[in-house]
Amino acid sequence: MHYLLPAARSARLGRRMALIAYDRVDTAAFEETRHLRDDDLATWRAAIGRHFEPRPGVRLLDLGCGTGSWARAFRTWWPGIAVLAVEPSAAMRERSMFQPVSAGAADDIPFPDASLDGVWLSTVIHHVPDLEAAAREIRRVLKPGAPVLIRSAFAGRHEAINLFRWFPEAVAVLDRYPSIPDVEAAFATAGFTATGCEPVPQVTAPSVADAAAGLQRDAHTPLQLISDQAYAAGVARLQEAARTESGPVVDALDLLVLR
């Protein structure tokens, strides 16, 4: 049902990356549990707006759009811009709430040279097997000076994400993801320079009880790649937290910006 694809190594960075092939089960779980509520997107809209100007007519690509929640948000926030979407998983494309979605990947983007005003990647970078190839392809399709906006959990930066408090064994999986320096170095080979990096807080669940009730292992790459015993122990920690903790679940993922 779930597949751990062969770990890819960048010839220069030597970073092993964890990859999941999103089948229909993974996709359904992702769609049900990983979308932020519209009211909880305000912090991300503000953060993106500090680095991307949504002028009428500009073209923003959601690369690895999944089931389309970010592309839909961009279209809602900024109706004057052209929002484009690319997704390699057929299962994700079939269930996308945003249409149209083009087949493609980070190293094979189906748009002409210098045709885009921005590229957005949300929780995608760890699924890219060759970051340098992706950087070259993104450079090809971007206009000069246009931003690459990367929303992600990065290696070594788990402290602000509650999932890793309940499932500490999953930190070892996160540490196989690219780090911020890894991404900066890979994109530097295509002429990109980092121009911003900030943690962006978000309400991931209205309460810990909601987080526990809605948890689906299939929706989270780090949880799929730990043992069943470690997963069961984490579920027990989460259920205990649901009994004793109040207030919303607030996490912070990083926004890395390169130009």
C-alpha positions in Angstrom: 0.0 0.0 0.0 2.8 2.4 0.9 6.1 2.6 -0.8 9.5 3.9 0.4 11.2 4.7 -2.8 15.0 4.2 -3.1 16.7 7.1 -1.3 18.2 9.5 -3.8 21.6 11.1 -3.1 22.7 14.4 -4.5 26.2 14.0 -5.9 27.3 17.1 -4.2 25.2 17.3 -1.0 25.1 13.6 -0.2 21.7 14.0 1.4 19.4 11.0 1.7 15.7 12.0 1.2 12.6 10.1 2.2 10.0 9.8 -0.5 6.4 8.5 -0.5 4.5 7.5 -3.6 1.0 9.0 -3.0 -1.5 6.4 -3.8 -5.3 6.7 -3.4 -5.2 5.8 0.3 -2.5 8.4 1.1 -4.2 11.0 -1.0 -7.6 10.5 0.7 -5.9 10.8 4.2 -4.0 13.9 3.1 -7.2 15.5 1.8 -9.2 14.7 5.0 -6.6 15.9 7.5 -3.8 18.1 6.1 -5.8 21.1 4.8 -5.7 24.2 7.0 -9.0 25.9 7.7 -9.5 29.1 5.7 -9.5 31.2 8.9 -6.1 29.7 9.8 -4.4 30.8 6.6 -4.1 34.5 7.5 -0.5 34.2 8.8 0.6 32.5 5.6 -1.2 35.0 3.4 0.7 37.8 5.2 4.0 36.0 5.1 3.7 35.2 1.3 2.7 38.8 0.7 6.0 40.0 2.1 7.8 38.3 -0.8 5.3 38.1 -3.6 3.3 41.0 -5.1 0.0 39.7 -6.4 -0.4 42.2 -9.2 -3.1 41.6 -11.8 -1.9 39.3 -14.5 1.0 37.8 -12.7 1.4 34.0 -12.9 2.0 31.9 -9.7 2.7 28.2 -9.9 1.8 25.8 -7.1 4.4 23.1 -7.8 3.5 19.8 -6.2 0.0 21.2 -5.5 -1.3 17.9 -3.9 -5.1 18.2 -3.7 -5.1 21.9 -4.5 -5.8 23.6 -1.2 -3.1 26.3 -1.7 -3.9 26.9 -5.3 -7.5 27.4 -4.4 -6.5 29.8 -1.6 -4.4 31.8 -4.0 -7.2 32.1 -6.4 -9.5 33.2 -3.6 -7.1 35.7 -2.1 -5.9 37.3 -5.4 -8.6 36.8 -8.1 -6.6 39.1 -10.5 -3.6 36.7 -10.8 -3.2 33.5 -12.9 -2.8 30.5 -10.6 -1.3 27.4 -12.2 -0.9 24.0 -10.6 1.4 21.0 -11.3 1.3 17.7 -9.5 3.1 14.4 -10.3 0.7 12.1 -8.5 -2.3 11.0 -10.6 -4.2 10.2 -7.4 -3.7 13.7 -6.1 -4.7 15.3 -9.5 -7.9 13.2 -9.5 -9.0 14.5 -6.1 -7.8 18.1 -6.5 -10.2 20.8 -5.4 -8.4 23.1 -7.9 -8.6 22.7 -11.6 -6.9 22.4 -14.0 -3.9 20.6 -12.7 -1.1 19.7 -15.1 1.0 16.5 -14.8 4.6 17.3 -14.1 7.3 17.4 -11.5 9.9 19.8 -10.0 12.4 18.8 -12.7 9.9 18.7 -15.5 7.6 21.7 -15.4 5.3 22.0 -18.4 5.6 25.7 -19.0 7.7 27.9 -21.2 11.0 29.6 -20.3 10.7 32.8 -18.2 6.9 32.5 -18.1 6.2 32.6 -14.3 6.3 35.3 -11.7 6.6 33.0 -8.7 6.8 29.3 -7.7 5.3 28.0 -4.5 6.2 24.6 -3.0 4.4 23.5 0.2 5.7 20.4 2.1 7.1 19.2 -1.2 10.9 19.7 -1.0 11.6 16.5 0.8 9.9 14.5 -2.0 12.2 16.0 -4.7 14.9 13.4 -5.5 17.3 15.8 -7.2 17.2 19.3 -5.8 19.8 20.7 -8.2 17.8 19.5 -11.2 14.7 21.0 -9.7 16.5 24.3 -9.2 17.6 24.4 -12.8 14.1 23.7 -14.0 12.6 26.3 -11.7 15.2 28.8 -12.9 14.2 28.1 -16.5 10.5 28.8 -16.0 10.8 31.8 -13.7 11.2 35.4 -14.9 14.4 37.1 -13.6 14.2 38.1 -10.0 10.9 36.2 -9.4 10.7 34.3 -6.1 10.7 30.7 -5.1 8.6 30.3 -2.0 9.2 27.1 -0.1 7.0 26.1 2.9 8.4 23.2 4.7 9.5 21.4 7.8 13.3 21.2 7.4 15.9 18.9 8.9 17.0 20.0 12.4 13.9 22.3 12.9 11.3 20.2 14.7 10.9 22.1 17.9 8.0 24.2 16.8 6.0 21.3 15.3 3.8 19.4 17.8 3.7 16.2 15.8 7.4 15.6 16.8 6.5 16.1 20.5 4.0 13.3 20.4 6.1 11.2 18.0 9.7 11.9 18.9 10.9 8.8 16.9 9.8 10.7 13.8 12.5 13.3 14.3 14.9 10.8 12.8 12.8 10.8 9.7 12.7 14.6 9.6 16.5 14.7 9.8 16.6 12.8 6.5 14.8 15.8 4.9 16.9 18.5 3.3 18.0 21.2 5.7 17.8 24.9 4.9 21.5 25.0 4.1 21.0 22.0 1.8 18.3 23.7 -0.2 20.2 27.0 -0.4 23.3 25.2 -1.6 21.4 23.2 -4.3 19.5 26.3 -5.6 22.7 28.3 -5.6 24.0 26.0 -8.4 21.2 27.5 -10.5 22.0 31.1 -9.5 19.5 31.5 -6.7 20.2 33.3 -3.4 18.1 33.1 -0.2 16.5 36.4 0.5 14.3 35.4 3.4 13.5 32.7 5.9 11.0 32.9 8.7 8.9 30.5 10.8 5.2 31.1 10.2 2.8 30.0 13.0 -0.4 28.3 12.0 -3.4 26.8 13.9 -3.1 23.1 12.8 -6.1 21.9 14.8 -8.7 23.7 17.0 -7.6 21.5 20.0 -5.4 18.6 20.9 -8.5 16.5 21.1 -9.4 17.4 17.5 -5.8 16.6 16.5 -6.1 13.2 18.1 -9.5 12.4 16.6 -8.4 13.4 13.1 -5.0 11.8 13.0 -4.4 9.6 10.1 -1.0 7.9 9.7 -1.3 7.8 5.9 -1.3 11.6 5.7 2.1 12.1 7.3 5.3 11.0 5.7 7.3 10.9 9.0 4.6 8.7 10.6 4.6 6.3 7.7 8.4 5.8 8.1 8.5 4.9 11.8 7.9 1.5 13.3 4.4 0.4 14.2 5.5 0.2 17.9 6.8 3.8 17.8 3.6 4.9 16.1 1.4 3.3 18.8 3.5 4.9 21.5 3.0 8.3 19.9 -0.8 7.8 19.6 -0.8 7.1 23.3 1.1 10.3 24.0 -1.3 12.2 21.8 -4.4 10.8 23.5 -3.0 11.6 26.9 -2.3 15.2 25.8 -5.9 15.4 24.5 -7.1 14.6 28.0 -4.8 17.1 29.8 -4.2 20.0 27.4 -6.5 22.8 26.3 -6.2 25.4 23.5 -5.5 25.1 19.8 -2.6 23.2 18.3 -0.2 25.9 17.0 2.7 24.8 14.8 5.3 26.8 12.9 6.7 25.7 9.5 9.4 27.7 7.8 9.0 29.9 4.7 12.3 29.9 2.7 12.4 32.5 -0.1 15.0 32.4 -2.9 15.5 34.6 -5.9 
